[in-house]
Amino acid sequence: MDLPLFLDMLFWGHPDCHAHAKFRYARTSLLVSEELPNILDHWHRPPRIQNKGRRPAGARNVLENFTVRVTNSLIDNDMEAIACRFYSKPADLTKEHLTSFNFRAFASLIKSEVPLLWKIFERVVFSDAQGRCNIQKDLTMVILCMISQGQNCRSHRRGMLSKIWALYLKACGLSARAFDALHLLGIVMSHKWAANAYSDLSEHAMEEVSKVIHGSPWVITHDNVNIPMRVFSQRLHNQSHFISGCAATVWVLPEDAKLSPNVNRNFLTYQAQQSKTQFSYSDILYGDPETDTRLETCYIHHILSVLLNSPDFMSYKHRDADILQPPPPVNELPCGPNRVIQQHILKTQDQEEASYDGNDKAILGWFHQLGILSEEQLKKIGLECLIVWIGDQLTAERLRGLQRYRHEDINSYDWMDWMLPTFGWFHLVMAFANSLHKQYLGTSAGIGGLQQAFDVLQCKGLQKPETKGPFWAHLDEALSPTELYELAVKVYTEYVSRRALSKMENMPDSERDHVQMQFTMWNADILSYIELTEAIKFGDVSRMEDLLPTLLFRFAGGGNSKYTIEILELLQGLRQEWPDEVRNFVRKHCWLMNRSVKRDGWTPYDKGQDQNICDIKVTYHSFGPGATWDYLHKVSPAIPTLCELQRHMEKEFGSASRGTRHGIPSKEVDVAHLDLTLHKASQLAELCGSGMLISTIFAFSHSPPIIPPIKVNILLLEST
């Protein structure tokens, strides 16, 4: 008997050897011995004879084939053991599941259930040396992704992670061809599946908002959305065209914002009594001492804060002194996790909203989408509800016009008594900026005008005021503060305030410095703009209300009759026609919203609506032959889910550190260049004997030098 036959018989190769005591003892002693691993190593890689010559072949091929066969079996067992973890039910395609899935917790679960399979993949993706020096790749996520690919290739029903990746990459704008390539690799589901999933998410979102409006307080915004539909092969039935539609968003408020059940009747009764008279115009004209003091304190702080934030004062040791701190908030809205506003984008309508008839049809379409269809539901809206409807100036004007035109209809719903139209503050801020631009643009040859500053800094596209595109973003960048060289109350009282301007206007014509008056007027106006944007940013609605008289006079004097009417309507409501419950609701819940937990995270509702329209038109807009209006109508409600999924995935994989905003170049060089240009102009004027300009440039020569008004203008112009 040779050795192979003996070993075969010893290790269960012959029935007589199975239960024999000596054979059992011999088998067990070998199988549990410490020498067995060495024996197998020697079989796999025999040593050279006297460390010379060619190494014997040993049993390498046999052992490797055996290892492959056993490993295949182990992998099959482990993959089937965890297959249930990768199954995805259709009910899992919800916002809650997609945005709460924890990849690391899931990876830990898989690792604990199939440790052998995990170790095999660990060796596949990195060696010991690479594991120690790797600082870029997340090896846990790499292994989980590889296991997910394997499960998806074995069965498309095991595509839980593939579905999440498909929706995430679709939301990021991955092209259809790239989608197909990743689908062939087993990383994502097919492009068709992703498109269908958008529809499912939209339906879930519409079902959710249809339920939530019956139990939670809410407001609604809508605005027009214009999309060019281009074709590259024109036919009679396939032409490029421009479509004008309408997009709306329901904003769900915190529970403490809920109005009383009889608010509709109380509001109409109170309005009927109080609308017979108007608010006191003298209070607006002559102002309120307390309000004026608050505004003056805020204006002085804006000047001081720019100084403290300038590079020259970064090491100032008294910057934390109490006198330099911001004034206390007047009526700052609370923020926190329970105050976050939830948004629900409705299906985009193929309906213009610039006309009265278009708005009427759009409102009916929104109610149909929200499931408000029956006469009983419409009756309840008309008798029991008060819905604040927010939009830009045109939307608010059209909605109030509809209420006037329908006042002779037969029931409360048709009268539109349930609606309280109001303008959004974002469009008001844009109108304010455009008014400043119109007043202070000047010419390229003038000293201190916006046009000269735009020319020196080579700012393009700011010569004509607009409310579309990036104009307001660039203009707002030019109108907010970043630096002032010296601040004090004296600067405000003598060179920024209205009192200083009145004092200059009362001077004799021979002593009046028109350039200095222009700078002083600019500084006074720009501080109001800064105060408004800061009040909005921090959610201080009383500071916003304090500025309503200033805004009224700005729009009335600037020829903007539309926003003059809007401010008058708001003042009439706040001071005369609205009961306290409605006043407080509008102030606290209808001007600003906070979608974060940050104190400085407040934004106007109409700005949020414009951001949603940007998502509809650009961020999540599909291109190609399938990008029809029907598709746009179908997928719009899924956008909030896709936004949250993107943020969730970026947080899970650490890619959020790349940032969500474009970097803004430093402006120190621009400010220095503008300062040098105007300084040269002042020197030239001095040599030419222009006493008017000399008195402006050296207006502080009688006292310790603080900052010339021309410098004040530069710094305010170049502020952020």
VENQUIGI-V826502 format. One record per residue. N is the residue number from 0. PHI is phi in whole degrees, 0 to 359 (NA if undefined). PSI is psi in whole degrees, 0 to 359 (999 if undefined). OMEGA is omega as a letter, one per 20 degrees, with the letter a starting at -180 (NA if undefined). Layout:
N PHI PSI OMEGA
N PHI PSI OMEGA
This chain:
0 NA 128 r
1 270 176 a
2 296 316 r
3 301 317 r
4 295 322 a
5 296 314 r
6 294 324 r
7 296 318 r
8 290 322 a
9 295 318 a
10 263 66 r
11 63 27 r
12 273 345 r
13 225 139 a
14 299 326 a
15 293 342 a
16 267 354 a
17 294 312 a
18 251 0 a
19 294 133 a
20 298 314 a
21 295 318 r
22 295 320 r
23 298 317 a
24 295 318 a
25 295 318 r
26 298 310 a
27 298 318 a
28 297 327 r
29 283 317 a
30 291 334 a
31 255 4 a
32 284 156 r
33 286 344 a
34 278 343 a
35 301 315 r
36 301 322 r
37 294 321 r
38 300 315 a
39 294 321 r
40 299 318 r
41 292 323 r
42 297 320 a
43 284 323 a
44 219 80 a
45 296 146 r
46 287 157 r
47 289 153 r
48 286 117 a
49 54 32 r
50 57 29 r
51 228 159 r
52 76 194 a
53 278 141 a
54 286 135 r
55 300 150 a
56 292 325 a
57 62 212 a
58 250 31 a
59 305 305 a
60 299 318 a
61 296 313 a
62 294 321 r
63 293 320 r
64 296 320 r
65 296 318 r
66 297 318 r
67 299 316 a
68 296 316 a
69 291 319 r
70 297 319 r
71 302 317 r
72 295 317 r
73 295 318 r
74 297 317 r
75 301 316 a
76 296 316 a
77 291 319 r
78 297 321 r
79 288 329 a
80 294 327 a
81 257 8 a
82 300 323 a
83 297 334 a
84 290 337 a
85 259 357 r
86 292 142 a
87 231 119 r
88 279 154 r
89 301 331 r
90 291 344 r
91 284 350 a
92 277 67 a
93 229 163 r
94 298 319 a
95 297 316 a
96 290 316 a
97 294 323 a
98 265 3 r
99 240 359 a
100 291 127 a
101 259 107 a
102 295 321 a
103 288 320 r
104 296 321 r
105 293 320 r
106 296 320 r
107 296 322 r
108 296 314 r
109 297 319 a
110 297 322 a
111 287 330 a
112 276 326 a
113 229 71 a
114 297 326 r
115 295 313 r
116 299 319 r
117 297 319 r
118 295 322 r
119 299 315 r
120 290 328 r
121 301 316 r
122 290 331 r
123 293 319 a
124 270 339 r
125 199 152 r
126 269 177 r
127 299 317 a
128 294 318 r
129 293 324 r
130 297 328 a
131 281 326 a
132 258 354 a
133 290 128 r
134 232 359 a
135 255 307 a
136 274 142 r
137 270 99 a
138 294 329 r
139 297 316 r
140 290 327 r
141 296 313 a
142 296 317 r
143 298 321 r
144 294 321 r
145 293 319 r
146 295 320 r
147 297 318 r
148 301 316 r
149 297 318 r
150 295 320 a
151 293 324 r
152 290 327 r
153 288 324 r
154 199 132 r
155 291 346 r
156 284 349 r
157 260 39 a
158 254 38 a
159 300 309 r
160 290 325 r
161 298 325 r
162 292 317 r
163 297 315 r
164 296 322 a
165 297 314 a
166 292 322 r
167 295 312 a
168 291 326 r
169 297 318 r
170 295 330 r
171 281 357 r
172 91 23 r
173 296 135 a
174 290 160 a
175 296 322 r
176 292 317 r
177 296 325 r
178 299 315 r
179 297 322 r
180 295 316 r
181 291 329 r
182 294 321 r
183 296 332 r
184 276 356 r
185 81 12 a
186 277 321 a
187 231 168 r
188 284 176 a
189 288 161 r
190 296 324 r
191 296 319 r
192 298 317 a
193 298 319 r
194 296 319 r
195 293 325 r
196 295 326 r
197 303 317 r
198 296 318 r
199 296 317 r
200 297 322 r
201 296 317 r
202 295 318 r
203 299 319 a
204 295 319 r
205 291 323 r
206 296 320 a
207 294 313 a
208 291 329 r
209 295 331 r
210 276 319 a
211 290 332 a
212 290 343 a
213 271 350 a
214 234 349 a
215 231 152 r
216 290 148 a
217 203 158 r
218 230 168 a
219 224 145 r
220 234 150 r
221 211 155 a
222 202 166 a
223 282 153 r
224 226 121 a
225 248 125 a
226 228 125 r
227 280 128 r
228 255 108 a
229 256 145 r
230 233 158 a
231 248 349 r
232 230 101 a
233 279 136 r
234 223 173 r
235 301 324 a
236 261 5 a
237 221 82 a
238 241 148 r
239 293 138 a
240 206 167 a
241 245 124 a
242 252 141 r
243 240 115 a
244 239 197 a
245 216 132 r
246 238 144 a
247 223 156 r
248 222 133 r
249 265 127 a
250 251 117 a
251 271 125 a
252 267 166 r
253 300 158 a
254 297 329 a
255 287 357 r
256 273 359 a
257 296 132 r
258 279 161 a
259 290 155 a
260 299 330 a
261 260 23 a
262 296 326 a
263 297 310 a
264 294 319 r
265 297 319 a
266 297 313 a
267 293 321 r
268 295 314 a
269 295 319 a
270 295 321 r
271 297 325 a
272 283 317 a
273 275 341 a
274 285 355 r
275 287 339 r
276 234 163 r
277 251 165 r
278 293 162 a
279 288 112 r
280 288 333 r
281 295 327 r
282 296 324 r
283 287 320 a
284 290 316 a
285 263 350 r
286 78 179 a
287 235 126 a
288 304 320 a
289 295 316 r
290 295 317 r
291 298 322 r
292 294 319 r
293 298 314 a
294 296 318 a
295 297 319 r
296 298 318 r
297 293 319 a
298 298 317 r
299 296 321 r
300 294 324 r
301 299 320 r
302 293 316 a
303 294 320 a
304 295 324 r
305 294 321 r
306 298 313 a
307 292 336 r
308 270 357 r
309 284 154 a
310 302 328 a
311 292 339 a
312 247 16 r
313 296 330 a
314 259 14 a
315 293 121 a
316 281 346 a
317 255 20 a
318 294 340 r
319 267 9 r
320 298 147 a
321 301 324 a
322 292 341 a
323 265 358 a
324 282 156 a
325 295 151 r
326 296 153 a
327 296 148 r
328 297 151 a
329 272 304 r
330 212 70 a
331 277 130 a
332 292 141 r
333 289 152 r
334 225 164 a
335 153 177 a
336 302 325 a
337 275 2 r
338 250 3 a
339 290 132 r
340 277 131 r
341 263 139 a
342 244 147 r
343 225 109 r
344 281 130 r
345 274 170 a
346 291 131 a
347 294 133 a
348 261 144 r
349 275 65 a
350 210 120 r
351 292 156 a
352 231 20 r
353 280 337 a
354 257 167 r
355 295 315 a
356 296 322 r
357 297 318 r
358 295 321 r
359 299 314 r
360 292 324 r
361 296 318 r
362 299 316 r
363 298 322 r
364 295 320 r
365 296 318 r
366 296 322 r
367 297 319 r
368 295 327 a
369 277 4 r
370 80 16 r
371 264 92 a
372 239 322 a
373 283 161 r
374 296 326 r
375 295 319 r
376 293 318 r
377 294 324 r
378 295 319 r
379 296 320 r
380 300 315 a
381 291 329 a
382 260 332 a
383 242 344 a
384 253 154 r
385 226 107 a
386 254 120 r
387 278 121 a
388 250 117 a
389 251 141 r
390 196 190 r
391 284 183 a
392 299 319 a
393 295 318 r
394 297 313 r
395 298 320 r
396 295 317 a
397 294 320 a
398 292 320 r
399 293 325 r
400 297 321 r
401 298 320 r
402 297 321 r
403 291 317 a
404 291 336 a
405 253 18 a
406 289 346 r
407 259 11 r
408 290 181 a
409 263 349 a
410 213 170 a
411 294 328 r
412 292 314 r
413 294 331 r
414 290 342 a
415 64 34 r
416 292 341 a
417 279 354 a
418 253 137 r
419 238 94 a
420 288 143 r
421 209 151 a
422 277 160 r
423 267 144 a
424 284 340 r
425 295 315 r
426 290 330 r
427 294 319 r
428 298 320 r
429 297 319 r
430 295 323 r
431 298 312 r
432 298 319 r
433 295 325 r
434 294 318 r
435 296 320 r
436 299 316 a
437 296 321 a
438 284 323 a
439 248 15 a
440 298 312 r
441 68 205 a
442 231 169 r
443 295 331 a
444 275 343 a
445 286 157 r
446 266 124 r
447 87 358 r
448 283 163 r
449 295 323 a
450 299 318 r
451 295 318 r
452 296 319 r
453 297 322 r
454 292 315 a
455 297 319 a
456 272 0 r
457 57 42 r
458 275 118 a
459 267 151 r
460 75 20 a
461 245 16 a
462 275 337 a
463 234 126 a
464 291 140 r
465 218 162 r
466 242 9 r
467 242 156 r
468 70 204 a
469 274 8 a
470 302 309 a
471 295 323 r
472 299 318 r
473 290 319 a
474 292 319 r
475 300 323 r
476 298 328 a
477 274 349 a
478 251 1 a
479 252 156 a
480 276 141 r
481 233 322 a
482 222 139 q
483 229 148 a
484 275 326 r
485 209 133 a
486 232 148 r
487 190 168 r
488 298 328 r
489 297 324 r
490 298 318 a
491 292 312 a
492 290 329 a
493 256 340 a
494 224 5 a
495 230 326 a
496 282 165 r
497 293 328 r
498 298 318 r
499 297 321 r
500 293 319 r
501 296 321 r
502 298 318 r
503 293 322 a
504 292 333 a
505 275 357 r
506 288 156 r
507 298 153 a
508 302 326 a
509 289 337 a
510 257 353 a
511 284 130 r
512 256 102 a
513 291 328 r
514 293 315 r
515 296 322 r
516 298 321 r
517 296 316 r
518 297 318 a
519 296 319 r
520 297 318 r
521 299 313 a
522 297 321 r
523 295 318 a
524 289 319 a
525 290 330 r
526 294 325 r
527 296 320 r
528 297 315 r
529 297 317 a
530 297 320 r
531 296 313 a
532 294 324 r
533 291 318 r
534 298 320 r
535 294 316 a
536 300 321 a
537 260 6 r
538 69 32 r
539 266 95 a
540 287 334 r
541 291 322 r
542 296 323 r
543 297 317 a
544 292 327 r
545 301 332 a
546 272 357 a
547 300 317 r
548 299 319 r
549 300 316 r
550 294 322 r
551 300 311 a
552 292 326 r
553 297 312 a
554 286 323 r
555 294 314 r
556 288 334 a
557 271 3 r
558 81 16 r
559 265 84 a
560 292 331 a
561 298 307 a
562 284 338 r
563 299 316 r
564 295 319 a
565 298 316 r
566 295 319 r
567 297 319 r
568 298 318 r
569 293 316 r
570 296 321 r
571 297 321 r
572 290 313 a
573 292 324 a
574 256 352 a
575 220 306 a
576 265 338 a
577 263 137 r
578 292 165 a
579 303 321 a
580 298 318 a
581 287 319 r
582 303 309 a
583 295 323 r
584 295 316 a
585 294 315 a
586 298 311 a
587 278 333 a
588 232 357 a
589 239 357 r
590 262 315 a
591 227 154 r
592 225 160 r
593 227 112 r
594 265 8 r
595 233 186 r
596 254 13 a
597 272 146 r
598 294 328 a
599 258 30 a
600 256 21 a
601 276 146 a
602 210 148 r
603 293 152 a
604 298 321 a
605 290 335 r
606 290 320 r
607 299 322 r
608 295 319 r
609 296 323 r
610 295 322 r
611 293 322 r
612 295 322 r
613 299 320 r
614 296 320 a
615 292 317 a
616 279 327 a
617 237 296 a
618 299 314 a
619 244 24 r
620 273 125 r
621 274 148 r
622 243 159 a
623 112 182 a
624 295 337 a
625 274 355 a
626 275 65 a
627 270 173 r
628 294 325 r
629 298 320 r
630 293 319 r
631 297 318 r
632 299 325 a
633 283 323 a
634 263 349 a
635 304 317 a
636 296 343 a
637 280 350 a
638 299 314 r
639 302 322 r
640 295 318 r
641 294 321 r
642 298 314 a
643 291 325 r
644 296 319 r
645 299 313 r
646 297 322 r
647 294 316 a
648 293 321 r
649 295 325 r
650 288 319 a
651 297 321 a
652 256 6 r
653 74 11 a
654 277 354 r
655 292 343 r
656 294 343 r
657 292 337 r
658 98 157 a
659 246 5 a
660 232 153 r
661 287 143 r
662 291 143 a
663 255 122 r
664 299 150 r
665 295 146 a
666 253 5 a
667 302 319 a
668 294 319 r
669 297 316 a
670 297 316 r
671 297 321 a
672 293 316 r
673 295 320 r
674 299 316 a
675 296 319 a
676 298 314 a
677 289 329 r
678 294 320 r
679 297 321 r
680 297 321 r
681 293 322 r
682 296 319 r
683 297 318 r
684 295 324 r
685 294 317 r
686 294 328 a
687 277 355 r
688 81 28 r
689 279 94 a
690 297 328 a
691 298 313 a
692 287 324 r
693 298 317 a
694 295 332 r
695 288 314 a
696 292 323 a
697 249 41 a
698 294 340 a
699 257 15 a
700 294 339 a
701 278 354 a
702 221 170 r
703 308 133 a
704 297 130 r
705 250 286 r
706 193 129 r
707 293 151 r
708 304 326 r
709 298 326 r
710 289 321 r
711 303 317 a
712 296 319 r
713 300 312 a
714 291 321 r
715 294 322 r
716 294 324 a
717 262 24 a
718 273 163 r
719 241 999 NA
